[in-house]
């Protein structure tokens, strides 16, 4: 118990002398030992790395989980060292609602069947999002968190210890300076007219006493300088490890970008597949004359009336009417059978009109300087 009390008193004394030294430095009443320029640059670089890593980490958390309540819940699970429960994504929940609604409306109705299809793809999008969140958390967030909660805490601890060693060193320097001043004052020549012989003895004793104090202060200064240099070297080695941290975070950043690219590519593919399914369900049996992607142009059935019109109607002589032209959206790819027809690409917009004597299943289509007959069944006429 006595040992603990003495140690507590000693620690309190050291803390007090450090506090006095720190206060006097702030007031400009004491000298401060400056760190070398290289170490100062390393400290500034480390502080910059910590600040920006923390901002990137926090904002990435917001990106991956916008709900603050969910983030707080996950934080507590991590602190309690418990597994975070699986959470349904918003897309998965929307898909489930759509499929449940389809059961109420009737799966055989056009609206119900479409809800089932869209709901299924929404659930696929939610699954892709879940995989992206898990991959990003493991490959990007975890290394950043490990740096902030592990490496940076070690660096901060050693930096605080370095600051304490620096304060101890400056306290020893100030103590030595005071001891030397007192020694010089005690060793000054006395006034022989006013000084008695007894005072010569006292003066010599005081001079010897202050000489011992100077020796003690010099020894303490050497010890403090050694401890300060050792701690500065330890801190420097840790701070130089920030370069390795940058390399590690760079690799993690590449993995995060790869995960993002894969996620968005997967979402794009799902949406393209969904659009194709919706087009097929809206027009399940495209005309037999269609040349769909992957189909051979020779598989098209010839239209006798179309062949007859080709021999009697000269496309280059057809002029658009003053009124009656419309815009049309192409639904499917179409390859022209001859020079009188116009090849089409799905989703493009063309101008169409009719002329007297034409087959009602055909229209004249124009795209820039190109002109030719196009089948009506391949078009969606726009107002």
Secondary structure, DSSP 4 states (H G I P E B T S, - for coil): -HHHHHHHHHHHHHHHHHHHHHHHHHTT-S--PPPPHHHHHHHHHHHHHHHHHHHHHHHHHHHH---HHHHHHHHHHHHTT-PPPP---HHHHHHHHHHHHHHHH-TTSHHHHHHHHHHHHHHHHHHHHHHHHHHHIIIIIHHHHHIIIIIHHHHHHHHHHHHHHHHHHHHHHHHHHHHHHHHHHHTSPP-TTT--HHHHHHHHHHHHHHHHHHHHHHHHHHHHHHHHHHHHHHHHHHHHTHHHHHHHHHHHHHHHHHHHHHHHHHHHHHHHHHHHHHHHHHSSS--TT---TT--GGGSPP-HHHHHHHHH--GGG----SS--EEEEE-S-B--SSTTB--B-TT-EEEEE--TT--TTEEEEEETTEEEEEEGGGEEE--
